[in-house]
């Protein structure tokens, strides 16, 4: 078992499935702004919960089994390997807050490893932004993405709770 978020949304114009999780997100296919609901705003926190669960139970981001039942499952399934790649090859960007370095690694991984039909290439921009937003939220809420240690703020700086 793992964390499934059960979120569905389709663009009102073109029918493309995605989650408009904040006011700046537009349909990756046609560019139409989607309806942001309170449920969709929880997407990032939900994926962070999923990551924590997977690290605790599977010692990595990719669960032993995964079933894609909706668009939020597909999003997670696509982003698990991005974070797994960082865990195995670039742990420093998960252990310390380095958003510029993380974005470079994440963007390159998505460009090279996420295969999409030509007409869906704009989806990569959406996935890249989502990957970075998850990264930033994880550090904001105090979850160290590589070591499973909680961060606390001391004197304006993020520190692990045992440092």
Beta strands, then each sheet from edge to edge (+ up, - down):
strand 1: 151-154
strand 2: 157-160
sheet 1: 1+ 2-
end
